[in-house]
C-alpha cells in the first residue's frame, strides 16, 4: 500500500499554529514575500494583476 500525505480535516479548517505544518507555511510565506521583492517577483505580480483585470 502506498503512503499518502493527506492533511487531517481539522487542519484544513484552521491554520495550524504549531508543528511542522505551521513551520512549513510560515517558511513558504516568508520566502514568497522575499521573492515578491525581487524584480522577477514584482513582474510576476504585475502580470497576474494585469491578467485578472483585463477586459
N, C-alpha and C positions, 0 to 999 in steps of 0.2 A: 504494500500500500504506500502510495506517495505521500510525503509530508506536505501539508498546506499551511500557509501562514495567514489564516483568517483572523481578522480582528474581532474580538468579542463585541457583541451588540451594545453592551453598556458603554464601551469605549468609543463607539461611533456616535452615541447620543451626547456625550460630554467630552470636552477636550481633556486628555489626561494631564494631571498636574505633577506627577512624579513617575519615575520608572523610565525604561528605555524608550518607550513611545514618546513621552514628553520631551526627552532629550533629543530624539531624532527630529521631531517637529521644530523645536527651538533652533537646532542646528540648521535645518532647512530654511527657516525664516531668516536667520542671521545671514546665511550665505546668499539667499535671494536678495535681501536688501543691499548687501555688498556688491552683488553683481549688477543690480539696477543703478548703482552709482558709476559704473563703467560706461564708456561710450557705446559699447555693444548693448548693454542693458537699457540705456536711455533710448537707443534707436529701436530696440525691440518693443519697448513700452509705447513709443511714438507710433510705430507701425500698428500695434494692437489697437490703440485708441483710434487711429485713422480708419482701420478696418471696421470697427464697431460703430463708427459714426457716419460711415459712407452711406449715401442715398441709394 
